[in-house]
């Protein structure tokens, strides 16, 4: 999903995976725009609930403020789930994703924030990156 928010006044470049800094033409203010990944956990009639997948600037849940106990490792099927050095071992279970394009695997620091969900309307532009492996669906839903 394409996600935009007002950039900080310092104008620092975005550091998250697939992030860019762009200028909004109607306000002349900088807008931080990035492609964000989500896992859909519940579908409704006009929207769905989805949990975000973040790399936290490649730091995983070692990034200050992240709550490891509310995250699970998201990894591409065919790869092994990896903990970032310093991440606690009591992180939630790992969730395998079957990638739509196997040439674009998830970043090793990808974490599903199962403690948070966001409503996403169906009219928002999205691109499928993959599906949660069927053998991991129960684990995903039990930990959401």
SVG drawing of the C-alpha trace seen along z (x, -y; Angstrom):
<svg xmlns="http://www.w3.org/2000/svg" viewBox="-20 -25 44 51">
<polyline fill="none" stroke="black" stroke-width="0.4" points="0.0,0.0 1.2,-3.5 1.3,-5.4 2.0,-9.1 2.4,-11.3 3.9,-14.8 7.7,-14.7 9.6,-16.2 10.7,-19.8 14.3,-18.7 13.6,-17.1 15.7,-14.1 15.5,-11.4 13.3,-8.4 15.2,-5.3 12.6,-2.6 12.8,0.0 11.1,-1.2 10.7,-4.8 11.1,-8.0 10.7,-11.7 8.4,-13.5 6.8,-17.0 3.1,-17.4 2.2,-19.7 -0.9,-21.3 0.8,-22.4 4.5,-22.8 5.2,-20.7 7.3,-17.7 5.5,-14.4 7.1,-11.1 5.8,-8.5 6.6,-4.8 5.3,-1.4 4.1,0.4 3.4,4.0 0.5,5.4 -1.0,8.8 -4.8,8.9 -6.3,10.5 -10.0,9.8 -12.1,8.8 -15.2,6.6 -17.7,5.4 -15.9,2.1 -12.5,2.5 -10.2,4.9 -8.1,5.0 -4.4,5.5 -1.3,5.7 1.7,3.8 5.0,5.4 8.0,3.2 11.8,3.6 12.3,0.7 15.2,-0.5 16.6,3.0 16.8,3.1 13.8,5.5 12.4,5.1 15.7,3.9 14.7,0.5 13.9,-1.7 10.1,-1.7 9.3,1.5 7.6,4.1 9.1,7.5 6.3,9.4 3.8,7.9 5.7,8.9 6.3,12.0 9.1,12.6 7.8,12.4 9.9,14.4 9.7,15.6 8.9,19.3 12.0,21.1 14.1,18.9 14.7,19.3 13.3,16.8 16.1,14.8 16.4,12.9 18.4,9.7 21.3,9.8 19.9,8.4 16.3,9.4 14.7,11.4 13.9,15.0 10.4,14.6 9.2,12.8 5.9,14.2 6.1,17.2 7.5,16.7 5.0,16.5 6.0,17.7 4.8,15.8 4.6,17.4 5.9,14.5 4.0,13.5 7.5,12.8 10.1,15.2 12.8,12.8 11.6,10.2 11.8,11.9 10.9,10.1 13.8,8.2 15.3,10.4 14.3,7.8 10.6,7.9 8.3,8.0 4.5,8.4 3.2,6.0 0.4,8.3 -0.4,5.9 -1.7,3.3 -4.2,3.4 -5.3,0.8 -8.4,0.4 -7.7,0.3 -10.4,-0.6 -10.7,1.4 -10.3,-1.7 -6.7,-2.2 -4.0,-1.2 -2.3,2.0 0.0,4.6 -0.1,8.2 3.3,9.3 2.3,12.8 0.1,15.0 0.6,16.3 1.4,20.0 -1.6,22.0 0.3,23.9 0.9,20.6 -2.7,19.2 -3.7,20.6 -0.6,19.2 -1.2,15.8 -4.8,15.7 -4.1,17.1 -1.5,14.4 -3.4,11.4"/>
</svg>
